[in-house]
């Protein structure tokens, strides 16, 4: 499974605008995180300033 992680300036703005781009709502939303389950790849947006989990590998 491929994933794309994107750092954004405003999670709230991304949650408002990305559904127009992807034609779906996020499948999961937390205080600092939103996830869209696209056909390929999945997209995860992260709010800046959140401590990075070094155990998570990208792609």
Secondary structure, DSSP 8 states (H G I E B T S, - for coil): --EEEEEES-HHHHHHHHHHHHSS--SEEETTEEEE--SSSEEEEEETTS---TT----
